[in-house]
Amino acid sequence: MKITRSSWPILIVSGQFNAQNDEGFRLRQLTTELEEIQHCKVIPSFSYEDGYEVFRSRSDFGCIVVDWDIPEENPEEKMTADTFVILMRKRHKGVPILLLTGRLGIEKIPVEILKDVNGCLWKTADTISFLAGRIEIHLLEYVKKVYPSFFGTLVKYANEYKYAWHTPGHMGGEGFLRSPAGVALYKFYGENVFRSDLSVSVPELGSLLEHSGVVGDAEKNSARVFGADHTYYVLNGTSNVNQIIWRSQLVRDDIAFVDRNCHKSLNYAMVITDAFPVYIIPRRNKRGIIGPVRLSEFSPESIRKKISEDKLIPEDLKANPVKMSALTNSTYDGVCYNVVNIKKQLEKSVENLHFDEAWYAYARFHPIYKNHYGMTEDELDENHPPIFCSHSTHKLLTAFSQASMLHIKNGGKVKINHDEFNESYMMHGSTSPQYSMIASLDVATRMMEDNGEIMMNDIIVDAIHLRKKIVAIEKDLKKKNKDDWFFGMWQPKKVKVKGKLMPFEDVDAEFLASNQEPWVFTSRDNWHGFEDMEKNYAMLDPIKLTFTTPGINDKGKMDSEGIPASVVTNYLIDKGVVCEKTDYYSFLLLNSLGTTEAKQGTLLSAMLSFKELYDKNAPLSQMFPDLVHEYPDEYKGVGLKAHCNDIHRYFKEHRILEKMQEAFQVIPDQAMKPSEAYHQVVRKNVEFVELDEMMGRTPAVMMVPYPPGIPIMMGGEMMNEKAGPISEYLQLRQDFENIFPGYESEIHGVERTERDGKKFFRTLCVKK
Ligand SMILES: Cc1ncc(COP(=O)(O)O)c(C=O)c1O
């Protein structure tokens, strides 16, 4: 399907559209000319205010035409023409704005407005076809520029309808049309997907592996926009970005300093590089939410101490430099580090810094995140090490799944040499890249450059409105009945505004969106629950929404009744609301570029309906018929409230949160490096061992329970007495699953087997 000019409508804003006078007549003629002769599409709007609402809600306008002198007597008009133009220009730097003026109108237009617009049209004197032609010219010029370089070239190529004699085998989609299943796929995706699915043999599009031609240009452009010296497009996710980074800097027996709260891809990075990992443990609050690693852990003394105490690193290697540090920023729950402060510590003892910002590619584009992301613009001194950043562009920006970026900032002295680095890049890349994915990275870059701050501000403000609404609902319910309940939000309770503390829900959303301070963790106001918070060290990202459920207070005291978050999120899924992560008493939703107010409304209505069903202890079979059908012995005849409390009592009696806390404070003894554990898997020197039998054994693979989604054990670590709390926690999870079937949650690296109707956890361990 070709994109035509009617795909880029023209917004014409004038109160004169229906006027029975010469101006009204000419406006209607202009619309007809544009639509019938020029094949454009016109969207009329009758007031500046309405026009602005329409403009705000969509980004596909090809040109905006504004009647500058709407008669003053129009009672409908609440906005002035100049405000309208200023607001539009603020939201969108590029779209052409043309003013329709009368003979004397131009004299009245302030200079700052004239600077913001692309031209004026004399509405009563020029011919209709001339006016339409001017508008069309502006539209076409603009639309040409909308396409960033790679995407533009790809579209141009696809529109040339060349005969393909190269891979991929479907050859522009034709291959699919030979069989009904293929036709179904073709029709579902549409022709453009296939015509732009090309092979590396198309020279116009450059080479991803060599970073040449338009692909190379797009990467360089992304580097500029994201503040990097080099940017690489990686088409197999941030999992691979992490491995490319590590492979480029570490070899056998190098020492790496790794956040235990790391993604599993970093474990695999240790495996492939054959490095010695030295771990740092993040803080955790009483609800189980993972917080920042202590700053003191990054000091040269602490790092050296950890290395000297490590039992695996041979003595003669202990004085070697730490080749890489890896820190997750932001965490899943939206804890972002003040990178400037951390760098000052780490640069004293680490040769390369790696910030895994898979969930945080947008940070650079809004001032609220100032200094809290890897590619910050602070002054780098000459001893500064190179900084690597991983971005899952596909996660919270707009790119196809698996489309990620790898950013590098050179060190003060140590520059990353592209040719050397590219060896690692090529080791992890396919020789058949997906061009649509590249285009999506190119476009994501352009979107952030053009509208990043505005888009981010919109979603931050939206998230804050939702945060405030949740508090307001709870407050309202409690006003009527002090014992009533609602879900909470993990966020500041009070905010300082002009020196005065105000309840969060009463603070203006724009104020909260434009000030970093309310979100920065302090030790004085410990709403976050992390002990000994360092000054100006970490903040909460407002768009990561952690909802809390009743059952535990901020100090960790469990109430007699409670609502486990997994019951809530199971209910929400049935209502079409899919959460990002579920912990014991909290769940996480992400407000990203794709979030709409309708989505928020659906969420609130589902949460309120859960509350209603809970309060009346509605039969479980009404909400979860499949669960009750599958496990009638456990759940038949049980009400929702009773069910929540059964699970809650189990958690309380078995101190599950404390057990989790204890388990995650342990860094087990290492019997071997992660790489060696993997070698055992390859050599088939491994066997499944059930958890009950695991004491004294060495798991060969990493175990990652959800919640909290961070590794509890790495491959090669020993399940011995020191790891006792880990074994106990996993045991508790196993028992829980047997008592509450249907609530199995993911544990990577752990399999379930069944015997005599009971489930047992087992994992691959190194043979004795
Ligand atoms: C911190 C972190 N790093 C890396 C990744 C891997 O990203 P991707 O899914 O793009 O491979 C994830 C995925 O969840 C992650 O959470």
PDBQT file of the ligand as one rigid body, heavy atoms in Angstrom, charges set to zero:
ROOT
HETATM    1  C1  LIG A 801      17.622  -5.341  33.128  1.00  0.00    +0.000 C 
HETATM    2  C2  LIG A 801      17.428  -6.074  31.851  1.00  0.00    +0.000 A 
HETATM    3  N1  LIG A 801      18.437  -6.189  30.990  1.00  0.00    +0.000 NA
HETATM    4  C3  LIG A 801      18.319  -6.836  29.822  1.00  0.00    +0.000 A 
HETATM    5  C4  LIG A 801      17.119  -7.414  29.469  1.00  0.00    +0.000 A 
HETATM    6  C5  LIG A 801      17.026  -8.151  28.187  1.00  0.00    +0.000 C 
HETATM    7  O1  LIG A 801      16.347  -7.372  27.247  1.00  0.00    +0.000 OA
HETATM    8  P1  LIG A 801      15.750  -7.969  25.912  1.00  0.00    +0.000 P 
HETATM    9  O2  LIG A 801      14.426  -8.528  26.276  1.00  0.00    +0.000 OA
HETATM   10  O3  LIG A 801      15.695  -6.776  25.018  1.00  0.00    +0.000 OA
HETATM   11  O4  LIG A 801      16.675  -9.006  25.412  1.00  0.00    +0.000 OA
HETATM   12  C6  LIG A 801      16.029  -7.320  30.323  1.00  0.00    +0.000 A 
HETATM   13  C7  LIG A 801      14.765  -7.943  29.965  1.00  0.00    +0.000 C 
HETATM   14  O5  LIG A 801      13.816  -8.026  30.679  1.00  0.00    +0.000 OA
HETATM   15  C8  LIG A 801      16.190  -6.649  31.558  1.00  0.00    +0.000 A 
HETATM   16  O6  LIG A 801      15.189  -6.561  32.435  1.00  0.00    +0.000 OA
ENDROOT
TORSDOF 0
